[in-house]
Amino acid sequence: MAKKVESKKNKKNDAKVKKENYFEGVRSELAKVKWPTKKEVLKYTIATIVFSAILVGFFVLLDLLMSAIKGGL
């Protein structure tokens, strides 16, 4: 019976150590990340919005063209 209790305690301690090691690993990996500056985030955001607007315009024109060919206009 003493071995069962002891093995349960060891499992809990092992799980606790694994969890601590996991978070230490996460912290060290996040420290290696090159986070973008505010200027870079703004630049990428504007580029994304412009590209999305171009795609929307392309598909609207394509839809209008298809509707005209089909005779919907």
Secondary structure, 3 states (H helix, E strand, C coil): CHHHHHHHHHHHHHHHHHHHHHHHHHHHHHHHCCCCCHHHHHHHHHHHHHHHHHHHHHHHHHHHHHHHHHCCC
